[in-house]
Amino acid sequence: MGDTFHYDHKFKMGKEDVFQRIVSWLRKDGAQITTQKVPEKVEAMHGSMKALKVWNINAEKRMSFTIVEDADGVNVTLVMEPASKMFEDDVYAWRNKIQTAWGQMANDIWASIEQPSA
């Protein structure tokens, strides 16, 4: 499916820490991790088909985190896309609403990664 939503963030911590915190967040939020390439990539299925509105943060979606370290820190790119083609028309009609809602979810993920573990 070509309907993807991209979100980027830079962290000032080690690549392995970022990777582990992403995995922890996914597990805590009930996502099914489908791919792990330590410490560079994590892919997961998140949400449920029961959320009938594609813009709902609980709608089933694929999430792919790519983690790249450079001299200034760790860059994470999160790509999200609806898990089912049945949402194609909804994605076209509600693209801005999805971008905003899922963007807020990405911001919440970034904030949880930056929090010290309890």
RODO-2510 file (C-alpha; in nm, 4 decimals, decimal comma):
residues 118
     n   res          X          Y          Z
     1     m     0,0000     0,0000     0,0000
     2     g     0,1348     0,3440    -0,0841
     3     d    -0,0381     0,5310     0,1978
     4     t     0,2411     0,5777     0,4489
     5     f     0,2903     0,8372     0,7182
     6     h     0,6447     0,9378     0,8188
     7     y     0,7577     1,0837     1,1505
     8     d     1,1156     1,1675     1,2515
     9     h     1,2850     1,2444     1,5807
    10     k     1,6423     1,2904     1,7073
    11     f     1,7497     1,1542     2,0449
    12     k     2,0526     1,2401     2,2563
    13     m     2,1158     0,8885     2,3864
    14     g     2,2788     0,5725     2,2579
    15     k     2,1365     0,3743     1,9686
    16     e     2,0941     0,0601     2,1799
    17     d     1,9016     0,2527     2,4471
    18     v     1,6673     0,3975     2,1854
    19     f     1,6147     0,0529     2,0340
    20     q     1,5359    -0,1060     2,3716
    21     r     1,2956     0,1745     2,4663
    22     i     1,1098     0,1374     2,1364
    23     v     1,0755    -0,2374     2,1924
    24     s     0,9595    -0,1739     2,5508
    25     w     0,6980     0,0779     2,4355
    26     l     0,5678    -0,1608     2,1686
    27     r     0,5368    -0,4472     2,4174
    28     k     0,3723    -0,2272     2,6799
    29     d     0,1215    -0,1037     2,4226
    30     g     0,0343    -0,4575     2,3115
    31     a     0,1950    -0,4467     1,9665
    32     q     0,3058    -0,7650     1,7940
    33     i     0,6725    -0,7271     1,6988
    34     t     0,7274    -0,8856     1,3592
    35     t     1,0919    -0,7948     1,2859
    36     q     1,3876    -0,6931     1,5007
    37     k     1,7298    -0,6084     1,3616
    38     v     1,9175    -0,5004     1,6726
    39     p     1,9773    -0,2033     1,7063
    40     e     1,8725    -0,0670     1,3654
    41     k     1,5136    -0,1638     1,2894
    42     v     1,1928    -0,2734     1,4587
    43     e     0,8694    -0,3560     1,2796
    44     a     0,5385    -0,4314     1,4457
    45     m     0,1638    -0,4600     1,4036
    46     h    -0,0184    -0,2253     1,6385
    47     g    -0,3865    -0,1784     1,7148
    48     s    -0,6974    -0,3691     1,6205
    49     m    -0,9348    -0,4083     1,3278
    50     k    -1,2097    -0,3336     1,5821
    51     a    -1,1203     0,0356     1,5564
    52     l    -1,3342     0,1128     1,2542
    53     k    -1,1983     0,4619     1,1923
    54     v    -0,8588     0,4507     1,0235
    55     w    -0,7461     0,7739     1,1941
    56     n    -0,8031     0,6225     1,5391
    57     i    -0,4692     0,5588     1,7096
    58     n    -0,6008     0,2128     1,7967
    59     a    -0,6679     0,1202     1,4315
    60     e    -0,4563    -0,1709     1,3134
    61     k    -0,1410    -0,0435     1,1477
    62     r     0,2080    -0,1472     1,0507
    63     m     0,4817     0,0427     1,2306
    64     s     0,8425     0,0453     1,1160
    65     f     1,1151     0,2173     1,3184
    66     t     1,4527     0,2789     1,1518
    67     i     1,7317     0,3867     1,3870
    68     v     2,0452     0,5612     1,2574
    69     e     2,3256     0,7062     1,4688
    70     d     2,5285     1,0057     1,3571
    71     a     2,7638     1,2555     1,5210
    72     d     2,4704     1,4567     1,6633
    73     g     2,2710     1,1723     1,8158
    74     v     2,0285     0,9029     1,7095
    75     n     1,7737     0,9660     1,4353
    76     v     1,4571     0,7568     1,4346
    77     t     1,2182     0,7438     1,1429
    78     l     0,8787     0,5925     1,2149
    79     v     0,6699     0,4886     0,9170
    80     m     0,3082     0,3907     0,9804
    81     e     0,0536     0,2566     0,7355
    82     p    -0,2923     0,1025     0,7690
    83     a    -0,2684    -0,2746     0,7932
    84     s    -0,5558    -0,3427     0,5567
    85     k    -0,6353    -0,2358     0,2013
    86     m    -0,9973    -0,2077     0,3107
    87     f    -0,9043     0,1374     0,4487
    88     e    -0,7671     0,2730     0,1169
    89     d    -1,0641     0,5015     0,0473
    90     d    -1,0660     0,6209     0,4094
    91     v    -0,6954     0,7027     0,3936
    92     y    -0,7505     0,9132     0,0840
    93     a    -1,0499     1,0925     0,2371
    94     w    -0,9038     1,1414     0,5846
    95     r    -0,5305     1,1808     0,5150
    96     n    -0,4914     1,5052     0,7143
    97     k    -0,6826     1,3675     1,0127
    98     i    -0,4722     1,0495     1,0093
    99     q    -0,1499     1,2519     0,9802
   100     t    -0,2504     1,4579     1,2841
   101     a    -0,3758     1,1711     1,5037
   102     w    -0,0905     0,9356     1,4241
   103     g     0,1521     1,2275     1,4554
   104     q     0,0306     1,2806     1,8113
   105     m     0,0853     0,9103     1,8731
   106     a     0,4409     0,9443     1,7379
   107     n     0,4990     1,2408     1,9716
   108     d     0,3770     1,0307     2,2637
   109     i     0,6181     0,7521     2,1621
   110     w     0,9075     0,9995     2,1391
   111     a     0,8228     1,1374     2,4851
   112     s     0,8093     0,7891     2,6372
   113     i     1,1491     0,7042     2,4875
   114     e     1,3009     1,0206     2,6359
   115     q     1,1628     0,9436     2,9842
   116     p     1,4059     0,7676     3,2161
   117     s     1,2969     0,4104     3,2807
   118     a     1,1190     0,3619     3,6114
***
